[in-house]
């Protein structure tokens, strides 16, 4: 699917962009992989590592529609990974978060339509489901924009849009694992835990990349894809990483939840369960007559309706990792 194709990643110098680029080059022979981001230093550093003939590096911001439109010329597939993601920072700088996460999403959609991009997948977050913080609210807006964008596609165009939503990525920049690891290496006398009851969905970066790659083949247009993931307790994570260090409860930060949700109960009438993932169908009808049967995806997997009131919640998830399993999981993610 990706051989001899052109792929653009917004926010491509982030953790996802690095792993995606490494994976796509290892498995396929793309014509071009375009890294679109606004940080010239990170691009320079990434270029030292990925200097293959297919690589292209575009300085640009998703807030700049004209630059995005230029960057997407001749592009087949787009992954929209650019976002302002830090929950406390978004609470204190709401307009900046809105400009990037909402206005930027709209710009990606218009640029993709202008260039007749084949398929676009936007990366979402569990915080977009029943959001209580601004970051989650902006990502919910973004999700809605990308789902509804399928309504903007005329019969003469091929562009289709979908969303991939998943939980905490183990070891990604700004996450709790690098924080704990740094404190341990610095000889801290304790690890800070927001709340011993707190749970999170847990996924490795490679699993996230693989899920997105598969969703390009699965998608019909308008779906929100949600992988089936294990949950962890943050206190168990601290124990797994430093069994002998005491933990100090520091309290929940602004905008944080005790538990995260990826499939809200209010969307249970729209949710389908597949073998390894869920699909939240669009709540709206598309007016070009292209309302597909979401019960069978492009890979031939068949889904079934979930029970009324079903909620996919990290606190009630039937699959929890033990302390030993967390340690093995982290090792598999390369952060042992």
FITI-296851 format. One line per field, with one value per residue: x, y, z of N, C-alpha, C, O in turn; residue number from 1. Coordinates in steps of 0.1 Angstrom, whole numbers, plus 5000, padded with zeros to 4 digits. Atoms other than C-alpha are relative to their C-alpha. Layout:
n.X X,...
n.Y Y,...
n.Z Z,...
ca.X X,...
ca.Y Y,...
ca.Z Z,...
c.X X,...
c.Y Y,...
c.Z Z,...
o.X X,...
o.Y Y,...
o.Z Z,...
num NUM,...
REM end
This chain:
n.X 5008,4992,4989,5001,5010,4995,5006,4996,5003,5000,4994,4992,4988,5003,4997,5008,4994,4988,5003,5007,4991,4991,5008,5004,4988,4995,5009,5005,4991,5008,4994,4996,5005,4999,5001,5005,5001,4995,4988,4988,4989,5004,4999,4985,4996,5007,4994,4987,5003,5007,4995,5003,5004,5014,5003,5001,5002,5007,5003,5013,5009,5013,5008,4998,5007,4994,4988,5005,5005,4988,4992,5007,5001,4995,5000,5011,5005,4997,5003,5000,4996,4997,5009,4995,5005,4998,5013,4999,4996,5012,5009,4995,4998,5010,5001,4990,5004,5011,4995,4993,5008,5013,4997,4991,5007,5008,4990,4996,5011,5001,4988,5001,5011,4994,4990,5006,4993,5008,5006,4994,5003,4996,4998,5008,4996,5011,5005,5011,5012,5005,4988,5001,4989,5001,4993,5009,5011,4995,4999,5014,5004,4992,5006,5013,4997,4995,5011,5009,4993,5005,5012,4995,4994,5009,4999,4988,4987,4998,4995,5008,4994,5004,4994,4995,4999,4994,4997,4986,4989,4989,4987,5000,4995,5010,5008,4995,4989,4987,4999,4996,4986,4990,4999,4993,4985,4994,4999,5011,5003,5014,5006,5013,5011,5012,5010,4998,5011,5000,4998,4999,4998,4986,4997,4987,4999,5001,5014,5008,4996,5005,5015,5003,4997,5011,5012,5001,5007,5013,5009,5009,5001,5009,4999,4990,4994,4995,4994,5001,4988,5001,4999,4991,5001,4988,4992,4993,4989,4989,4994,4992,4987,4991,5006,4996,5002,5013,5008,5007,5012,4998,5013,5004,4996,5011,5005,4998,5011,4995,5000,5002,5010,4998,5013,5009,5013,5010,4998,5001,5009,4992,4988,4999,4988,4993,4991,4990,5003,5013,5002,5011,5005,5005,5014,5007,5001,4993,5010,4997,5005,4989,5000,4996,5003,4989,4999,4990,4990,4993,4991,5009,5004,5015,5003,5014,5005,4998,5013,5005,4994,4986,4990,4986,4995,4988,5002,5008,4994,4997,4986,4990,4986,4995,4987,4990,5003,4996,4985,4998,5006,4991,4988,5004,5001,4986,4997,4999
n.Y 4988,4988,5000,4990,4990,4988,5000,4988,5001,4987,5003,5012,5001,5006,5014,5008,4998,5007,5014,5003,4998,5012,5012,5000,5002,5014,5010,4997,4991,4988,4990,4989,4998,4986,4997,4986,4995,4986,4999,5003,5008,5014,5005,5002,5012,5011,5002,5008,5014,5005,4993,5008,4992,4997,4991,4986,4992,4987,4991,4995,5001,5004,4988,4993,5009,4998,5009,5014,5003,5002,5012,5012,5002,5013,5010,5010,5003,4991,5003,4987,5002,4987,4996,4996,5012,4999,4996,4987,4989,4996,4993,4986,4993,5007,4995,5006,5014,5000,4997,5012,5012,4999,4993,5007,5012,4995,4997,5013,5004,4992,5002,5013,5000,4992,5008,5013,5011,5012,5003,4992,5005,4991,5006,4995,5003,5004,4988,4994,5006,4993,4992,4990,4990,4993,5008,5010,4993,4996,5012,5004,4992,5005,5013,4997,4994,5010,5009,4993,4996,5009,4993,4990,5006,5002,5013,5000,5001,5013,4999,5005,4996,5008,4996,5011,4995,5010,4995,4995,5007,5002,4994,4988,4988,4993,5010,5002,5010,4993,4993,5010,5005,4989,4998,5011,4998,4989,5004,4995,5008,5004,4997,4993,5007,4990,5007,5014,5007,4996,5010,4995,5010,5001,5004,4997,4992,5008,5004,4988,4999,5011,4999,4990,5006,5009,4993,4994,5011,5003,4989,4996,4986,4995,5008,4998,5013,5001,5013,5007,4998,5002,4988,5001,4991,4992,5004,5013,4996,4995,5012,5008,4993,4998,5008,4996,4985,4996,4991,4988,4995,4986,4995,4999,4987,4994,5006,5014,5009,5012,5010,4995,5007,4999,5001,4996,5007,4993,5004,5014,5004,4998,5007,5014,5007,5009,5009,4993,4985,4995,4989,4991,4995,4986,4997,4993,5007,4993,4996,5004,5013,5009,5005,5014,5009,5000,5013,5008,4990,5003,5012,5011,5003,4997,4996,5002,4989,5002,4999,4986,4995,5004,4990,5005,4991,5005,5005,5012,5009,5014,5004,4991,5005,5001,4992,5008,4998,4987,5000,5007,4991,4989,5005,5002,4987,4995,4991,5009
n.Z 5000,4998,5010,5010,4996,4993,4987,4992,4986,4993,4987,5003,4992,4986,4997,5010,5013,5000,5001,5012,5011,4999,5004,5014,5008,4998,5005,5014,5008,5004,5009,4991,4986,4997,4986,5000,4987,4999,4992,5009,4993,5000,5014,5003,4993,5006,5013,4998,4998,5012,5012,5012,5011,5000,4989,5003,4988,5003,4988,5001,4989,5005,5000,5013,5010,5013,4999,5000,5013,5009,4996,5003,5014,5004,4989,5000,4986,4990,4986,4993,4986,4994,4990,4987,4993,4985,4994,4992,5009,5007,4991,4998,5013,5008,5014,5008,5002,5010,5013,5006,5001,5007,5013,5008,5006,5012,5011,5006,5008,5012,5008,5006,5011,5011,5007,5003,4993,5000,4987,4989,4987,4989,4987,4989,4986,4991,4993,5008,4996,4987,4995,4989,5002,5013,5010,5004,5007,5013,5008,5003,5011,5011,5005,5007,5013,5010,5004,5009,5012,5011,5006,5010,5012,5011,5007,5009,4992,4994,4986,4989,4987,4989,4988,4991,4986,4991,4987,4997,5007,4991,5003,5009,4993,4992,4992,4987,4999,5000,4987,4989,5003,4997,4985,4995,5004,4993,4986,4993,4988,5001,5013,4998,5006,4999,4992,5001,5007,5014,5010,5013,5011,5002,5013,5005,5012,5012,5001,5005,5015,5008,5001,5009,5013,5003,5001,5013,5008,4994,5000,5010,4999,4989,4988,4990,4996,4987,4998,4987,4993,4985,4991,4989,4989,5000,4988,5003,5009,4991,4993,5010,5004,4988,4990,4986,4997,4995,5009,4993,5007,5003,5004,5014,5006,5007,5012,5001,4995,4993,5010,5014,5008,5015,5006,4990,5000,5008,5014,5001,5011,5012,4998,5005,4995,5009,4993,4993,4999,5001,5010,4997,5012,5000,4995,5010,5013,5011,5009,5014,5002,4997,4986,5001,4989,4991,4993,5007,5004,5012,4998,5000,4986,4997,4986,4995,4991,4986,4992,4997,4988,5000,4999,5000,4990,4995,4986,5000,5011,4994,5001,4993,4999,4987,4998,5008,5014,5004,5002,5012,5010,5002,5007,5014,5006,5001,4989,4989
ca.X 5000,5028,5053,5060,5036,5041,5034,5033,5034,5024,5043,5067,5096,5078,5080,5053,5070,5103,5089,5066,5094,5117,5089,5078,5113,5121,5089,5081,5097,5079,5085,5086,5082,5076,5083,5062,5069,5079,5110,5142,5165,5144,5143,5181,5185,5160,5177,5210,5193,5170,5189,5174,5167,5130,5131,5119,5118,5093,5095,5059,5031,4997,4983,4995,4970,4989,5022,5003,4986,5020,5036,5008,5012,5015,5009,4989,4986,4986,4990,4981,5001,5008,4992,4998,4994,5004,4973,4985,5000,4967,4948,4970,4973,4939,4939,4972,4959,4928,4948,4969,4945,4913,4923,4952,4930,4907,4938,4949,4915,4914,4950,4942,4910,4929,4955,4931,4951,4939,4935,4941,4943,4943,4958,4935,4937,4916,4913,4889,4863,4841,4868,4873,4904,4909,4934,4908,4881,4902,4909,4872,4866,4894,4879,4845,4861,4879,4848,4826,4853,4840,4809,4831,4843,4825,4819,4849,4874,4888,4899,4887,4893,4894,4906,4928,4924,4946,4959,4993,5023,5050,5081,5069,5083,5065,5050,5054,5079,5108,5100,5103,5134,5151,5143,5156,5189,5193,5190,5156,5145,5109,5087,5057,5024,4993,4969,4973,4939,4948,4947,4957,4955,4990,5004,5039,5050,5054,5019,5005,5024,5013,4976,4977,4993,4966,4939,4948,4937,4908,4892,4861,4860,4845,4855,4872,4895,4902,4927,4921,4947,4957,4954,4979,4978,5002,5013,5021,5042,5062,5067,5078,5104,5117,5106,5125,5117,5088,5060,5046,5011,5013,4976,4959,4972,4948,4926,4935,4911,4915,4906,4905,4878,4882,4847,4821,4788,4769,4784,4776,4749,4776,4803,4813,4837,4862,4888,4915,4898,4867,4852,4830,4808,4799,4769,4760,4750,4772,4753,4771,4755,4788,4777,4796,4789,4812,4805,4831,4864,4888,4909,4878,4874,4837,4825,4794,4774,4784,4758,4738,4757,4791,4820,4857,4872,4908,4895,4870,4891,4891,4927,4952,4990,5005,5037,5058,5040,5045,5083,5082,5060,5084,5114,5095,5090,5128,5127,5135
ca.Y 5000,5024,5013,5041,5064,5099,5102,5134,5135,5168,5171,5146,5153,5139,5105,5091,5106,5091,5056,5058,5070,5041,5016,5028,5028,4994,4977,4996,5016,5049,5075,5103,5107,5143,5155,5187,5206,5240,5232,5235,5221,5189,5186,5190,5163,5140,5145,5132,5100,5096,5108,5084,5096,5095,5119,5155,5181,5210,5238,5248,5252,5236,5270,5281,5267,5281,5263,5231,5232,5236,5208,5183,5186,5151,5134,5102,5097,5121,5114,5144,5141,5178,5190,5209,5180,5191,5192,5219,5240,5240,5250,5281,5289,5279,5301,5287,5252,5260,5276,5245,5217,5230,5256,5235,5204,5225,5236,5200,5191,5219,5213,5176,5183,5209,5183,5153,5133,5097,5091,5111,5097,5121,5110,5115,5108,5091,5126,5135,5112,5130,5157,5177,5196,5220,5197,5169,5194,5206,5171,5162,5192,5179,5144,5159,5180,5150,5128,5155,5163,5132,5153,5178,5153,5155,5125,5135,5134,5104,5118,5100,5110,5089,5092,5069,5073,5056,5060,5068,5059,5043,5064,5092,5126,5144,5112,5099,5071,5094,5115,5085,5073,5107,5110,5075,5082,5114,5095,5108,5097,5092,5091,5115,5098,5120,5095,5058,5050,5066,5043,5047,5027,5016,5012,5010,5034,5006,4993,5028,5030,4996,5003,5035,5017,4990,5016,5031,4997,4993,5027,5035,5071,5087,5061,5066,5036,5025,4997,4971,4979,4969,4993,5000,5017,5046,5035,5000,5017,5035,5002,4984,5010,5015,4988,5002,5039,5053,5071,5105,5115,5149,5153,5155,5182,5207,5190,5154,5125,5095,5072,5077,5067,5058,5047,5067,5051,5078,5065,5029,5028,5038,5015,4982,4956,4939,4913,4937,4971,4991,5014,5044,5051,5086,5101,5119,5107,5116,5133,5120,5086,5071,5058,5025,4994,5000,4965,4951,4969,4970,4941,4919,4919,4919,4938,4935,4961,4965,4963,4995,5016,5000,5021,5014,5028,5024,5018,4991,4975,4937,4936,4951,4946,4933,4950,4922,4926,4963,4958,4933,4957,4986,4964,4955,4992,4997,5016,4988
ca.Z 5000,5009,4982,4958,4977,4992,5029,5050,5088,5106,5138,5123,5146,5177,5192,5168,5137,5146,5151,5121,5098,5110,5105,5070,5057,5071,5058,5025,4997,4998,4971,4997,5035,5043,5078,5084,5116,5130,5150,5128,5155,5158,5120,5118,5144,5128,5094,5108,5117,5087,5056,5031,4996,5002,5031,5028,5056,5055,5081,5087,5112,5109,5117,5082,5057,5026,5037,5044,5010,4993,5014,5005,4967,4953,4987,4989,5027,5056,5093,5114,5146,5153,5185,5217,5242,5277,5298,5324,5296,5277,5308,5312,5274,5260,5229,5218,5222,5202,5174,5169,5177,5163,5136,5126,5121,5098,5078,5074,5061,5036,5024,5019,4999,4978,4968,4965,4991,4992,5029,5061,5096,5126,5159,5188,5226,5253,5268,5239,5253,5279,5282,5314,5302,5274,5256,5255,5244,5215,5204,5206,5183,5160,5159,5149,5122,5106,5108,5092,5066,5047,5040,5021,4996,4963,4941,4919,4948,4965,4999,5030,5066,5098,5134,5156,5193,5219,5254,5271,5249,5270,5271,5248,5255,5283,5297,5332,5324,5313,5345,5368,5350,5353,5390,5396,5377,5397,5430,5441,5476,5464,5433,5430,5424,5416,5431,5440,5424,5390,5360,5324,5291,5281,5246,5231,5204,5179,5187,5181,5147,5136,5145,5125,5095,5096,5099,5065,5050,5074,5070,5050,5061,5092,5118,5151,5157,5192,5200,5228,5253,5289,5318,5345,5379,5381,5416,5402,5374,5401,5420,5388,5380,5415,5439,5469,5465,5486,5468,5477,5467,5451,5440,5406,5383,5366,5341,5350,5355,5378,5349,5311,5287,5250,5241,5260,5271,5253,5221,5228,5201,5176,5188,5171,5186,5164,5172,5184,5184,5185,5159,5168,5138,5127,5144,5112,5077,5047,5020,4989,4993,5005,5039,5041,5061,5090,5103,5078,5074,5046,5060,5060,5098,5110,5140,5162,5181,5218,5246,5253,5279,5271,5282,5275,5307,5320,5356,5346,5318,5323,5314,5339,5339,5371,5385,5369,5336,5336,5339,5310,5290,5295,5285,5253,5247,5250,5283,5307
c.X 5009,5012,4997,4989,5007,4992,5004,4995,5001,5005,5010,5013,4998,5003,4993,5007,5013,4998,4993,5010,5009,4993,4997,5011,5005,4990,4996,5011,4992,5008,5005,4994,5003,4998,4996,4999,5007,5013,5012,5010,4996,5001,5014,5005,4994,5007,5014,4998,4993,5004,4998,4995,4986,4996,4999,4996,4995,4999,4986,4991,4986,4990,5000,4994,5008,5013,4996,4996,5012,5007,4993,4999,5006,5000,4988,4994,5005,4997,5002,5003,5004,4989,5008,4993,5001,4988,5001,5003,4988,4990,5004,5001,4989,4999,5011,4997,4989,5005,5007,4991,4987,5002,5010,4994,4992,5009,5005,4990,4999,5012,4999,4990,5006,5009,4995,5009,4990,4993,5008,4995,5005,5002,4992,5005,4988,4994,4989,4987,4995,5011,4996,5011,4999,5007,4990,4988,5004,5002,4987,4995,5008,4994,4987,5003,5005,4989,4991,5007,4996,4988,5004,5005,4990,5002,5013,5013,5000,5004,4990,5008,4996,5009,5005,5002,5006,5005,5015,5010,5012,5012,5000,5004,4989,4991,5006,5012,5014,5002,5005,5014,5010,5002,5008,5015,5006,5000,4989,4997,4985,4995,4986,4989,4988,4989,5001,4989,5001,5004,5002,5001,5015,5003,5015,5000,4999,4986,4992,5003,4993,4984,4997,5002,4989,4987,4998,4993,4986,4989,4991,4998,4990,5001,5010,5004,5006,5006,4996,5013,4999,5000,5011,4996,5013,5009,5007,5012,5012,5007,5008,5013,5009,4994,5003,4998,4986,4993,4993,4989,5000,4987,4999,5003,4987,4996,5001,4988,5007,5001,4996,4990,5003,4987,4989,4987,4990,5002,4999,4992,5007,5012,4999,5013,5005,5010,5010,4998,4985,4999,4988,4995,4997,4986,4992,5000,5008,4991,5003,4996,5011,5000,5003,4994,5012,5002,5011,5011,5008,5010,4992,4996,4985,4998,4985,4997,5004,4987,4997,5007,5014,5009,5014,5008,5013,4998,4992,5004,5002,5014,5010,5014,5004,5014,5011,4998,5003,5015,5003,4995,5010,5013,4997,4999,5014,5003,5002,5002
c.Y 5013,5000,5011,5011,5012,5002,5013,4999,5014,4997,4988,4998,4995,4986,4991,5001,4992,4985,4996,5001,4987,4988,5000,4998,4986,4990,5003,5008,5012,5009,5012,4999,5014,5003,5015,5004,5014,5002,4996,4992,4985,4994,4997,4987,4987,4997,4993,4985,4994,5009,4992,5009,5004,5011,5014,5007,5013,5007,5006,4997,4996,5012,5008,4991,5001,4991,4986,4995,4998,4987,4987,4997,4986,4989,4991,4998,5011,4995,5013,4997,5013,5004,5006,4991,5001,5005,5013,5012,5005,5007,5015,5008,4995,5004,4994,4986,4999,5003,4988,4988,5000,5007,4992,4987,5005,5003,4987,4995,5007,4998,4986,5000,5008,4992,4986,4989,4988,4998,5008,4994,5011,4993,5007,4995,4995,5013,5008,4994,5005,5009,5009,5010,5006,4992,4990,5006,5004,4988,4994,5008,4995,4987,5003,5006,4989,4990,5007,5004,4990,5005,5010,4994,4997,4986,4999,4999,4987,5001,4995,5003,4990,5004,4987,5006,4989,5007,5004,4991,4999,5007,5012,5012,5007,4991,4997,4991,5007,5009,4991,4996,5011,5002,4988,5001,5011,4997,5006,4991,4995,5002,5007,4993,5009,4994,4985,4993,5002,4988,5006,4988,5001,4994,5003,5009,4992,4995,5011,5002,4989,5001,5011,4995,4991,5008,5007,4989,4997,5010,5001,5015,5004,4992,5006,4986,5000,4986,4994,5000,4995,5013,4997,5010,5008,4996,4987,5003,5005,4989,4992,5006,5002,4994,5005,5015,5002,5009,5011,5005,5015,5007,5001,5014,5006,4993,4985,4992,4988,4988,5006,4991,5001,4998,5004,4992,5007,4997,4985,4995,5002,4991,4985,4994,4991,4991,5007,5015,5002,5011,5008,5006,5014,5001,5007,4992,5009,5002,4996,4985,4989,4996,4985,4991,4999,4987,4990,5009,4995,4989,4988,4995,5004,5004,4998,5012,4996,5001,5015,5004,4996,5012,4994,5010,4993,4994,4988,4990,4986,4996,5010,4993,4999,5008,4993,5002,5014,5001,4993,5009,5011,4995,4998,5013,5007,5010,4993,5005
c.Z 5000,4990,4989,5002,5007,5013,5007,5014,5006,5014,5000,5008,5014,5001,4989,4986,4999,4998,4987,4988,5000,4995,4985,4991,5001,4993,4985,4992,4995,4990,5008,5014,5004,5015,5001,5015,5001,5007,4991,5007,5000,4986,4997,5007,4994,4986,5001,5001,4988,4988,4987,4989,4999,5009,4995,5013,4997,5013,4997,5012,4995,5001,4986,4989,4986,5000,5000,4986,4990,5004,4996,4985,4997,5011,4999,5014,5010,5014,5008,5015,5008,5010,5012,5010,5015,5007,5008,4991,4992,5009,5002,4987,4991,4986,4991,4996,4989,4986,4993,4998,4993,4986,4992,4994,4988,4988,4994,4991,4986,4990,4993,4989,4988,4991,4997,5006,5001,5013,5011,5013,5010,5013,5010,5014,5008,5007,4992,5003,5013,5006,5012,4999,4986,4989,4994,4992,4986,4991,4997,4988,4987,4995,4992,4987,4990,4996,4990,4987,4989,4993,4990,4988,4990,4994,4991,5008,5008,5015,5010,5013,5011,5012,5007,5014,5009,5012,5002,4992,5009,4995,4991,5008,5007,5008,5013,5001,4999,5013,5011,4997,5003,5015,5006,4997,5008,5015,5009,5012,5000,4985,5002,4993,5002,5009,4999,4992,4985,4991,4986,4990,4996,4986,4997,4988,4988,4998,4994,4985,4992,4999,4990,4985,4996,4997,4986,4991,5005,4996,4987,4998,5010,5013,5010,5005,5014,5003,5014,5007,5015,5007,5010,5011,5001,5012,4997,4990,5008,5007,4990,4996,5011,5012,5014,5003,5005,4990,5008,4991,4999,4995,4985,4995,4993,4988,4999,5005,5008,4990,4986,4993,4985,4992,5010,5000,4992,4985,4998,4988,4987,4999,4995,5006,4990,5008,5010,5002,5000,4989,5005,4987,5000,5005,4989,4987,4990,4988,4985,4997,5003,5015,5000,5011,5009,5008,4994,4995,4988,5000,5001,5014,5002,5014,5004,5009,5015,5007,5002,5014,5001,5001,5001,5009,5006,5014,5000,4989,5006,4999,5007,5000,5015,5000,4991,4985,4995,4997,4987,4988,4997,4993,4985,4992,4999,5011,5013,5014
o.X 5005,5020,4986,4984,5019,4980,5016,4984,5011,5002,5011,5019,5007,5008,4999,5009,5015,5004,4996,5009,5012,4998,4998,5010,5010,4995,4992,5022,4988,5020,5016,4982,5015,4987,5004,4991,5012,5018,5015,5017,5004,5004,5017,5012,5001,5008,5017,5006,4996,4998,5005,4991,4982,4984,5008,4988,5001,4992,4983,4994,4982,4979,4992,5001,5009,5015,5003,4999,5012,5011,4999,4992,5017,5005,4977,4981,5017,4986,5012,4994,5006,4977,5019,4981,4995,4984,4993,4997,4986,4983,4995,5002,4992,4997,5008,5000,4990,5001,5006,4991,4983,4999,5008,4997,4992,5006,5006,4993,4998,5010,5002,4992,5003,5011,5003,5011,4978,4981,5020,4984,5017,4994,4993,5017,4976,4983,4983,4977,5002,5014,4985,5011,4993,5002,4989,4984,4996,4999,4985,4990,5002,4993,4985,4996,5000,4988,4987,4999,4997,4985,4996,5008,4980,5012,5017,5024,4990,5005,4978,5020,4984,5018,4998,5009,5001,5004,5021,5010,5017,5017,5010,5002,4978,4983,5017,5020,5022,5013,5015,5022,5021,5013,5016,5023,5018,5005,4992,4999,4981,5002,4979,4990,4985,4984,5002,4991,4993,5013,4997,5005,5021,4998,5019,4990,4992,4982,4983,4993,4987,4979,4987,4994,4984,4979,4987,4986,4977,4977,4995,4996,4978,4994,5019,4996,5013,4999,4993,5023,4988,5004,5015,4989,5024,5021,5019,5022,5023,5019,5019,5023,5021,4987,4995,5000,4976,4999,4989,4991,5001,4986,5009,5000,4977,5004,4998,4981,5019,5010,4990,4988,5008,4986,4986,4983,4981,4993,5002,4994,5002,5019,4990,5023,4998,5010,5011,5006,4977,5009,4977,5003,4995,4978,4980,5008,5008,4983,4995,5000,5009,5011,4994,4989,5022,5012,5014,5008,5005,5015,4997,4989,4981,5003,4977,5006,5002,4977,5006,5007,5021,5007,5016,5012,5013,5006,4993,4998,5008,5018,5011,5014,5002,5018,5018,5007,5007,5019,5012,5002,5012,5018,5005,5002,5015,5013,4998,5003
o.Y 5023,5010,5012,5017,5010,5002,5016,4994,5020,4986,4981,4987,4993,4979,4981,4991,4987,4979,4986,4992,4982,4980,4990,4991,4980,4980,4994,5011,5013,5010,5017,4994,5018,5000,5024,4999,5018,5013,4984,4984,4977,4982,4987,4979,4977,4985,4986,4977,4982,5019,4994,5020,5014,5016,5019,5001,5022,5002,5012,4988,5001,5011,5017,4982,4991,4984,4978,4984,4989,4980,4977,4988,4983,4978,4995,4997,5015,4989,5020,4994,5012,5004,5003,4990,4993,5017,5022,5023,5017,5016,5023,5020,4989,4996,4991,4981,4990,4997,4987,4982,4990,5001,4992,4984,4998,5000,4987,4990,5001,4997,4984,4993,5003,4994,4977,4978,4990,4997,5010,4991,5014,4984,5020,4990,4999,5012,5017,5000,5005,5008,5014,5020,5000,4991,4988,5001,5002,4988,4988,5003,4995,4986,4997,5003,4990,4986,5001,5007,4994,5001,5014,5002,4990,4980,4988,4998,4980,4990,4997,5003,4985,5012,4977,5015,4978,5019,5008,4979,5009,5004,5017,5013,5009,4996,5002,4992,5005,5010,4995,4995,5008,5004,4990,4999,5011,5006,5008,4979,4988,5009,5002,4990,5014,5001,4980,4981,4996,4981,5017,4977,5012,4983,5014,5009,4996,4994,5008,5004,4992,4998,5009,4997,4992,5004,5009,4993,4994,5007,4998,5020,5001,4996,5014,4978,5009,4976,5002,4994,4995,5023,4986,5020,5002,4997,4985,4997,5001,4988,4987,4999,5003,5000,5003,5019,4997,5015,5009,5008,5022,5019,5002,5024,4999,4990,4979,4997,4986,4981,5016,4979,5011,5003,4996,4987,5000,5000,4980,4984,4997,4991,4978,5001,4982,4992,5003,5022,4994,5017,5002,5013,5020,4993,5008,4983,5021,4992,4998,4980,4978,4996,4977,4996,4992,4985,4980,5018,4985,4984,4977,4985,5015,4997,4996,5017,4985,5006,5024,4996,4999,5022,4985,5020,4981,4985,4980,4980,4985,4986,5021,4981,5009,5013,5000,5004,5016,5007,4998,5009,5015,5003,5001,5014,5018,5018,4998,4998
o.Z 4994,4990,4984,4993,5012,5013,5008,5017,5006,5020,5009,5007,5022,4991,4984,4980,4988,4989,4981,4980,4989,4988,4978,4981,4991,4988,4978,4997,4984,4990,5006,5015,5005,5020,4997,5022,4991,5008,4988,5000,4997,4984,4990,5001,4993,4982,4992,4998,4984,4986,4978,4991,4993,5009,4988,5021,4991,5022,4987,5020,4984,4996,4984,4984,4979,4990,4993,4982,4982,4995,4994,4981,5000,5009,4995,5015,5009,5016,5007,5023,5020,5007,5014,5011,5022,5004,5006,4993,4990,5005,5004,4987,4980,4977,4980,4985,4981,4976,4981,4987,4987,4976,4979,4983,4978,4977,4981,4980,4976,4978,4982,4978,4977,4979,4992,5000,5003,5015,5010,5015,5010,5016,5011,5014,5005,5011,4997,4998,5023,5017,5013,5007,4977,4978,4982,4982,4976,4979,4986,4978,4976,4983,4982,4977,4978,4985,4979,4977,4977,4982,4981,4978,4992,4996,4988,5002,5010,5022,5010,5013,5011,5010,5007,5016,5009,5014,4992,4993,5014,4984,4987,5020,5002,5016,5016,5010,5007,5018,5018,5007,5008,5019,5015,5006,5011,5023,5021,5011,5009,4978,5011,4981,5013,5018,4988,4988,4978,4994,4984,4994,4997,4983,5001,4981,4978,4987,4986,4977,4982,4989,4983,4977,4984,4989,4981,4981,4997,4994,4976,4988,5008,5023,5007,5010,5017,5002,5023,5002,5020,5002,5013,5008,5001,5011,5002,4991,5006,5008,4994,4994,5009,5020,5024,5014,5000,4981,5019,4980,5009,4994,4977,5001,4991,4979,4989,5013,5006,4990,4986,4997,4981,4981,5019,4989,4986,4977,4987,4982,4976,4989,4999,5007,4985,5020,5021,5007,4997,4986,5007,4980,5011,5002,4991,4985,4991,4985,4976,4987,5001,5021,4997,5021,5006,5014,5000,4987,4982,4990,5002,5015,4997,5023,4995,5016,5019,5001,5003,5023,5011,4993,5009,5005,5009,5018,5010,4987,5017,5005,5002,5002,5022,4990,4984,4977,4983,4987,4979,4977,4985,4985,4977,4980,4994,5009,5024,5023
num 1,2,3,4,5,6,7,8,9,10,11,12,13,14,15,16,17,18,19,20,21,22,23,24,25,26,27,28,29,30,31,32,33,34,35,36,37,38,39,40,41,42,43,44,45,46,47,48,49,50,51,52,53,54,55,56,57,58,59,60,61,62,63,64,65,66,67,68,69,70,71,72,73,74,75,76,77,78,79,80,81,82,83,84,85,86,87,88,89,90,91,92,93,94,95,96,97,98,99,100,101,102,103,104,105,106,107,108,109,110,111,112,113,114,115,116,117,118,119,120,121,122,123,124,125,126,127,128,129,130,131,132,133,134,135,136,137,138,139,140,141,142,143,144,145,146,147,148,149,150,151,152,153,154,155,156,157,158,159,160,161,162,163,164,165,166,167,168,169,170,171,172,173,174,175,176,177,178,179,180,181,182,183,184,185,186,187,188,189,190,191,192,193,194,195,196,197,198,199,200,201,202,203,204,205,206,207,208,209,210,211,212,213,214,215,216,217,218,219,220,221,222,223,224,225,226,227,228,229,230,231,232,233,234,235,236,237,238,239,240,241,242,243,244,245,246,247,248,249,250,251,252,253,254,255,256,257,258,259,260,261,262,263,264,265,266,267,268,269,270,271,272,273,274,275,276,277,278,279,280,281,282,283,284,285,286,287,288,289,290,291,292,293,294,295,296,297,298,299,300,301,302,303,304,305,306,307,308,309,310,311,312,313,314,315,316,317,318,319,320,321,322,323,324,325,326,327,328,329,330,331,332,333,334,335,336
REM end
